[in-house]
């Protein structure tokens, strides 16, 4: 089952139901409030286009079209009700409050009719789709490719617990990956796919969507290493809880038929904040590219006059989920600055041009990356992207670096604000700690704080 196709179905149905509700509500208002003959005026046709677009925009912000294959009915009802109330209030106060009514009670009637119609018409097809998907999962006709890390008695226990569930949990077991050299007991029930050092290759080749680590959560160091190793992939990672995890409330169940597992890589931000962050990225980048056009032209002339070579500098960097992309910056170094191989810049680097030094201090060399943000390669705020050459060195010193690939890299970051440009791998590792702290505390409020400090650095010219 294709996630993109399902999202398009949800999106199309939401458009159609919103248009249908506007049609019915318009007729109701004419007959019961205006008490005149039903005539479709210009405002009706405008609403028929704009109102559905408003609703799907609200749903997108809410995160309705993300992770559509993991929806369940209770969450669908809750999200639909919340969006209907919020959207209904906006529509009522912006379009209906100026209606001429014979009694103020009609305002209440109009509001509840609008809310009731929209909730009923929107929820019904959503529930039908969600129920269809849930039934396919529970019957075993659809599932998520899953592997177990470990082949010991603990791995057999969790596998059998899942298999014994009254309703299928959605795990489509592909096989297991051995953690310890002698743990092959699970091979009697599942195919042995290889050793742990090949797990990343297995995840890609087998198109794995879920990984269950068959270790007790008390085995912190081993779990930390395994989770870090897997963190750069778009997969759901689960571990087995111990009694403390259960008592402390760390175990959260999405449905009553699920296995007793802890999901360790849940969403870093609420869906609505994630969607809003991307919306801000798009709008702010588009506006910036337009408004800053005179600045771009001025800087382009200065860069061109400073030394021979192109105005812009492009380089392959590693982005979200390890996907490479071409980052674009104003050129700040002389041509062939890395003819002897990759080199990090330093405070007194002779390769940096005079205008390049100014651009780096004010961060103006990063301004072309608004184009990367608009394309979806980057975000306004996120860990700075690095080259694979340095990622290999950093992750060798501290494998936690790979966790940074869970989010889009940014034009600015907490590490960039606090630390600035790194001059060696050790400084890169040090800067990484700030970026990890950012990911653990991701929020729109923190993004705005980082952007505020970045703007201050630009005007003060205090960049390192």
N, C-alpha and C positions, 0 to 999 in steps of 0.2 A: 504494500500500500504506500503510495507516494504522498509525502507530507505536503509538498508544494501544491499538489492537486487538491488535497483535502482543504488546505487553507483557501484556495481559490473558490471552492464550493461554498465554504462558510461565508466568505466575502460576498459572493454573488447573491446568496440567499438573504444576507443582511441588507443588501441594497434593495432587493425586491420587496422584502417585508416592510422596510422603512417607507418605501414609495406607496405600498398598499395601505399602510396605516395613515399616511398623510391624505390619501384619496378618501378613505372612509371617514376620517376625522373632519375633513373639509365639508363633506356632505352633511355629517351630523351637526356641525356648527351652523351651516346655512339653514337647515330645517328646524333645529331646536333653539337657536339663539337669534339669528337674524329673521327667521320665520318668513323667508322669501323663496321664490323659485330658484332651483339649483342652477346657477350659471357659473361656469368655470372661467374666472377672471384671470388677468395676467399674473397676479400674485400666486394663484394656484400652480401655474406651470413653473414659475420660478422656484416655488417650494418643492415641487416634484423633482427638481434637479438638485437643489441645494440642501434640502433636509436630509435625504439619504446619504449625501456626501458627508454631512456633519456627523451623522450617526456612525458611519464606518470609520471616520477619523477618530471619534471617541473610543470605539472598540479597539482600534489599532493602538491608541495610547494605552489602553487598559491591558494590552498584550493578548487579545483574543486570538490573533492569527499566528501566535508563536506556540510551538510544541503541541500542535493540534492532535497529534496521534496519542498524546498522553492525557487527554481530557477524561474527566469522569463526571457523572451526572450531578452530584451535589455541588461541585465547583461550578458547573455550567449554570445551574439555577442561581447560585449566589452571585456570580459575576454579571449575569443578565439582569438580575433585580437591581444591583447597585448601579450599573450603567444606565438602566431605564430611569431610575430616580434622578440621577445627576443630569442626564440629558433632557429628561422631561422638564425639569426646573428651568434649564437654560432656554429651551424652546418656548415654554410658557411665558417667562418674563421678557423675552426678547420679541416675541411675535403676537402673543395673545392677550397680554395685559391691557392693551389699548382698545380691545373690542368693546363696542357699546352693548351693555347688557341691561336687562330690566331689573335684575336683582343681583347683589353680590354673591348670592348662593350659586349663581350660574358659573362664576369663576371657579369655584370649588368643583362643580360638576364637570366643567371643561377639563380641568387639570386631571381629575381622576379618570375620566374617559380616555384622555390622551395616554396616561400612564398604563391604564388597564389594557387598552388596545395594543400598545407597543410591546408590553411585556408578554402578552399572550401570543401575538403574532411572531415575535422574535424567538421566544423560548421554544415554541412547538417544533419548528424544523431543526433547531439546534439539538433538542433532546432526542429527536428521531435519529439524527446523524450520530450523536454521542452514544446512544443506546446500541445502534448497529455496530459501532466500533467496539464497544465494551463486550458485546455478545461474541463478536469474532475473536476477541482476545481470550475470553473465558472458555470458549469452545476449542481453543488451540489452533484456529484457522489463521490467526495473525499473531505475530509476536516480534520481540526484539532480539536480534542475534546476541547471545550471551556466552561468555566464557567464565570459568572458575579458575582463580589463581590458587593452586595448591592441589595436592592429590592425597592428602592424609585422611584420617578418620573424621576430622572436623569438616573437610570438604565433602566427604560422603554424607555426613549428617545434614549439612545444609542443602545438598542436592536432593536427598530423600524427603526432607521437610517440604521443599518446594513442590516436588512431584506428588506429594500426598495431599496437597491443598484441594479442597472441594471444587474450586474453580481455578482454571488455568491462570497463572499470575502474569503471563505475557513474556516469560523467559523462554526463548527458543535456544536451547543449549547446543552450541556448536562443538564444544569439547573443553578440555582443561589444559592449563599450562603449569608445568611443574615448578615449584619453588625450591624444594629441597631435593637433592639428588636421588634420595631413596623413596620418596613419596609417590608411588604409582598405584596405590590402592583404588583410586577412582577410575583407573583404566578399564575396570570390569564393567563400568556403567557408561563412561564417556570416552570419546576419542582423545588420545594424547596428541596435542598439537605441537608441543615443543617445550624448550626450557625457557626460563624467565628472561634470559638475555635476548630472546627473539620475540618477546611479547609485543613490541611496537610494530614489528613486521607482520605479526599475526593479526593484530587489530586492523591494520590497513587491508591486508589480503582477504581476510574473512568478513570485512565490513561490520566489525563488532560495534554494537550500540550500548551494551551494558557489560560491566565487569564486576564479579563478586570475589572479594578477597577472603579466602578461607583461613583467616588468622583471627585470634582473639583481639579485640580492640585494646587490650592491655599491653600487647606487644608493640609499643609505641614506635621504637626505632625502625623496626622492619616495615611497619605500616607506612611510616613517614616516607621511607625510601620508595616503596612501591607506588604510593599515591602520587608522589612527586614525579615518578617516571611516567605515569599515565596522564598527568594533569594537562599536558599539551594537546590532548585529543578530545573531540566533542563526544564524550561518552558519559554514561551514568556509572558512578563508582559506588559500590556498597560494601560495607564490612559487617562482621558479626558482632553484635553488642554483648557486653558482659552485664552482670547484675547492676554495677554502678551506673552504666549508661542508661539502663532502664529506669532506675530510681531517680536519676538526675534529670530525666525528661528529654534526653537527647534523641530517643527513638520516637520518630513521628510516623504514623501510618497514613498513607494516602487512601487506602481502602481496607475494609475489614477482612478481605480475603488475601491480603499480601503476606509475605513471609516476614519474619522478625529480623529486619536489617536496618542499618543506619546508612542513609545516603550522605556521603561525605563531601560531595561537590554540588550542593544545591545551588539555586540561582544566587549570584553575587549581589543582585539588586532585585527589588520587586519588579514584576513585569511592566507596570506602568512607568516606573522610573527608567527602566531600560529603554522603553519605546520613546519616552520623552527626551532622554539623552540623545538618541539618534536623531530625533526631530530637531533638537537644538543644534546638533552638528550640521545638519543639512541647511537649515535656515541661516544660521550664523555664517557658515562658509560661503553660501551664495551671496549674502549681503556684503560680506567682507571683500569678496572678489570684485564686486561692483564698486563699492565705496572707495576701496584702496587702490583703484586703478591708477590714479595719479602718482601714488607712492610707488607702485610697481614700476611704472615707466621711469620715474626718477632713479630708483635703485638699479634698474636695468642699465641705464646710461652710465651710472657710476661704476658698476661692475665691468661694463664693456671697456670703459676708459682706463680702468685700473691696471689691466694686464691683458695680454692676448688670450683668447679662448672663448668658449661659449658663455652666455649669461647665466644659464641654469646648469645645475649639476644634478645628475640622476645616479642612483645607486640601488642595487638590490638589497632590500632589508626583509626581515622575517616578521610577519604580522599575525593576525588572529588565527589560532589553531595551527601555527607553523606554516601558514601560506605565504610564499614570497611575493613581494610587490616592488615596484620602482618608486622610491621616494624622490621628491623633487625639492631642491633648495636653490637659493642664489649661490653662485660659485664664490667661495671665500678663499680658495687656494690657487696657486699658480698651476698651470696645466702640467700633467704628468707628476703630480705630487706624490703618487704612490707607485711610481715606476719600479721601485724595489720591493713591492708587496704592501699589504695592508699595514697602515700605521695610524695610531691615535695621535691627535694633535695635543700640544702642550701650551702652556701660557706664553712661551717665547718661541713659538714655532716659526721658523724662517719660511716655511711653505705658505703661510697665510699672507695674503695681500694686505696693504694698508686699509683699504675699504672693507676687506673681509674681517679685519680685527674689530672694526666698528660694528659691522653687521652681527658678529657673534656676541659682542657685549650687550647689544640691544635686542638680540634674538630676531632681528629683522630678516636674517637669512632663512628663517623657518617659514616666513609668510606664504611662499608658494605652496606649502603643504595644505592650504585650504582646499586645493584641488584634490589632493589625496583623500581629504576628509569627505568631500562631496562625492567622490567615487566609492567610498565605503572601505577604503584601505585602512584609514586611520580615524581617530576621534579627536575632538579638541583637547580632551584630557585623557591621559592613559600613559602607561610606561613607554619610554622612548624605545623605538625599534632598533635592533642591532643587526649586524651582518652575521651570517652563519659562522664565519671564521672566528669571531669573538664569542659567539654563543657557545661554541664547542669548548672554548677555554674557560668561560665563566661557569658553565654547568659542570665542568670537571671539578672545579673548586667548590661549587655549591649547587647541587642539582635543583634546588628550589627555583632557580632562575626560570626553568621551563614553565613554571606556574604562571608567569607573566603572559604567556601566550593564550591564557583563558579569556583575555579581553583585547579589544582593539588597541593598538599602540596610539600614542597621542602626540600632538604638536608640543604640548607641555605636560609635565608630570610633577608629582610631589618630589620625586628624586631630582628632577631637573631644577626645581625651585630651591630645594634645600642644598643640593650638592653642585649642580651645574654640569659642565662637560667633564667627562672622566678622561684622565691622561694615561691610565694603564688599567690592566685587568683587575687589580686589587681595588682600585677606586670604583670600577664598574660593579664589583661585588658589594662594595659599601653603599653605592647608590641604589642597588637592587633592594636593599632592606626597606628603604622609604617607599619604593614602588610596591613591594609586598604588603606593607602596612596600608597603602592606598587601596589595594584590591580587597583586603580583609575588611575595609571600612567604606567601601564604595557607596556613594550617595550623590544626589544632585547637589546637595548643600556643600559637600566637600569639593565637588567639581568647580562650583562657583568661587569657593575660597581659593583654590589653586589658580584659577583664571585671574582673580583679583591680584594675587601676588605676582603673577606673570606680567600683568599690565604695569605694575609698579616697577618691575625690573626693566621693562622696555623703556619707560620714561626716565628712570634713574641711570640706565646704562650700567647696571651692576652685575650683568651676567658674567659667569666665569668662562 
